[in-house]
Amino acid sequence: MTRTPDDPARRTLLMSAAAGLAVSVAGVGTATADTATATDAVAPPPGKPGDFDFLAGEWKIHHRRLKTPGSDDWDVFEGEATCWTLLGGIGSVEELRIPARNFSGMGLRLLDVEKRVWSDFWVNAKSGVLAAPGMPGHFIDGAGVFVADEMDGDKPIKVRGLWDRITPTSCRWSQALSYDGGKTWQDTWRMDWTRA
């Protein structure tokens, strides 16, 4: 499905909805060195309550958003978030704020207890609508890998959200796109989180 400001994809929506932050994804297809991770695991480990506990608390976030696909031209800005865990660790809520851009939104991550798969949902504060379906994912070797098949116009693409570099005081979230079925990826958004 094509992502628009009112369409349901957590980070792709954030990318297209934030005023002045829209990204054109046409022509993206090159890999960057730090986005080459294994996302095609044969049998990902089952999700478990508490996988997102690392995110609970107050955060300062350094954003880097790709301005020109296929280039190294980044828009850099600051943000903040408040996150908490709920429902015994099967839910995680993120209130994201970007004051300089007058933007806010909410990330909601839920574990399907029966299937043991996480889903990442998004709510843009401008619409108040929960974006569904969520992007499914698992934690593999200490990193949360979320991948969905989407469309860029009439072209099928893969969108990946990756939580990695997780420590007690920091983590990183990045979004990457692939136009070749996941063989190569290019980061389009990087968020470096530091505990406030």
C-alpha positions in Angstrom: 0.0 0.0 0.0 1.2 3.5 -0.7 2.0 5.5 2.4 0.4 8.9 2.8 0.0 11.2 5.9 -3.3 9.4 6.8 -2.1 5.9 5.9 -1.1 3.2 8.4 2.6 2.7 8.7 4.3 3.7 11.9 7.6 5.2 10.7 6.7 5.6 7.0 3.8 7.7 8.2 6.0 9.7 10.5 8.4 10.3 7.6 5.6 11.5 5.3 3.4 13.3 7.9 5.8 15.5 9.7 5.6 19.0 8.3 8.6 19.8 6.2 10.0 16.3 6.6 8.5 14.4 3.6 10.9 12.1 1.9 10.6 11.0 -1.7 11.5 7.3 -1.9 11.7 6.9 -5.7 15.0 5.4 -6.8 16.2 4.2 -3.4 18.0 0.9 -3.7 21.6 1.1 -2.6 22.9 -0.4 0.5 24.7 1.4 3.2 27.4 -0.2 5.3 25.6 -0.2 8.6 22.2 -1.4 7.3 23.4 -4.8 6.1 21.8 -7.0 8.7 20.2 -10.4 8.4 16.4 -10.0 8.3 15.6 -13.3 6.6 16.2 -15.6 9.6 14.9 -19.1 9.0 13.1 -19.3 12.4 13.1 -16.1 14.4 13.1 -16.5 18.1 9.6 -16.1 19.7 8.7 -12.7 21.2 8.4 -12.6 24.9 7.0 -10.2 27.5 9.6 -7.5 28.4 11.4 -7.4 25.1 10.7 -3.6 24.9 11.4 -2.9 28.6 14.7 -1.2 27.6 12.6 1.6 26.1 10.8 2.7 29.3 11.7 6.1 30.6 12.6 9.6 29.3 14.7 10.1 26.2 16.5 12.7 24.1 16.6 11.8 20.4 19.0 12.9 17.7 17.3 12.5 14.3 18.9 12.1 10.9 16.4 11.9 8.0 17.6 11.3 4.5 16.6 14.3 2.3 17.6 13.0 -1.1 17.3 9.2 -1.8 20.5 7.6 -3.0 22.6 10.4 -1.5 24.3 11.2 1.8 22.2 14.4 2.3 20.7 14.3 5.8 18.3 16.6 7.7 19.4 16.7 11.3 17.2 17.7 14.2 16.4 16.9 17.9 13.4 15.3 19.6 12.4 13.7 22.8 10.2 10.8 24.0 8.5 9.4 27.0 8.1 5.6 27.0 6.5 3.1 29.3 5.8 -0.6 29.5 2.3 -2.0 30.2 0.3 -5.2 30.5 3.1 -7.1 32.1 5.5 -6.4 29.4 3.4 -7.3 26.4 2.9 -3.6 25.5 5.1 -0.6 25.1 4.0 3.0 24.5 6.1 5.8 23.1 5.1 9.4 23.0 7.4 11.1 20.5 7.8 14.9 20.4 9.7 17.0 18.0 9.1 20.6 19.4 11.1 22.4 16.7 8.8 20.9 14.0 5.6 21.2 16.1 5.1 17.4 15.7 4.1 14.6 18.0 2.9 11.0 17.7 2.6 7.7 19.6 4.3 4.4 19.0 2.5 1.3 20.3 4.2 -2.0 20.3 2.1 -5.1 21.2 3.1 -8.8 21.6 0.6 -11.3 20.1 1.0 -13.7 23.0 -0.3 -16.7 21.1 1.8 -16.2 17.9 4.8 -14.7 19.9 5.2 -11.9 17.3 5.5 -8.2 18.0 3.6 -5.6 16.0 4.7 -1.9 15.8 1.8 0.6 15.4 1.8 4.3 14.9 -0.6 7.2 15.8 0.0 10.6 14.3 -1.2 13.3 16.7 -2.7 15.2 13.8 -5.1 12.4 13.0 -5.5 10.4 16.2 -6.0 7.3 14.1 -4.2 4.0 15.0 -2.3 2.8 11.9 -3.1 -0.8 11.2 -1.9 -3.4 10.5 1.2 -3.0 12.6 4.7 -3.8 11.3 5.5 -7.4 12.5 8.8 -8.2 14.0 11.1 -10.2 16.4 14.2 -9.7 18.5 17.1 -11.4 16.8 20.6 -11.5 18.4 19.6 -8.5 20.6 18.1 -6.4 17.9 14.4 -5.8 17.1 13.8 -6.4 13.4 10.5 -5.3 11.9 9.9 -5.8 8.2 6.8 -5.2 6.0 6.0 -5.4 2.3 4.6 -2.1 1.0 4.2 -0.2 -2.2 5.9 2.9 -3.5 3.4 3.9 -6.2 3.3 0.7 -8.4 6.6 -0.6 -7.1 6.8 -3.2 -4.4 9.2 -2.3 -1.6 10.2 -3.7 1.8 10.4 -1.4 4.8 12.5 -2.3 7.8 12.5 -0.8 11.3 15.5 -1.8 13.3 16.0 -1.4 17.1 19.7 -2.0 17.8 22.7 -0.7 19.9 20.6 -1.3 23.0 22.3 -0.4 26.3 20.9 0.7 29.6 21.4 4.4 28.6 21.1 4.4 24.8 19.6 2.7 21.7 19.1 3.3 18.1 16.1 3.0 15.8 16.5 3.2 12.0 14.2 2.8 9.0 15.5 1.4 5.8 13.9 0.7 2.4 14.7 -2.0 -0.1 13.6 -2.1 -3.8 15.1 -5.5 -4.5 13.3 -7.8 -2.1 15.7 -7.2 0.8 19.0 -7.8 -1.0 20.1 -4.2 -0.4 18.9 -1.6 2.0 19.3 2.2 2.4 18.6 3.9 5.7 16.1 6.8 5.4 15.8 7.7 9.0 18.1 7.2 12.0 17.1 8.0 15.6 19.9 7.9 18.2 18.3 7.7 21.7 20.0 8.8 24.9 18.4 8.4 28.3 17.5 11.8 29.8 
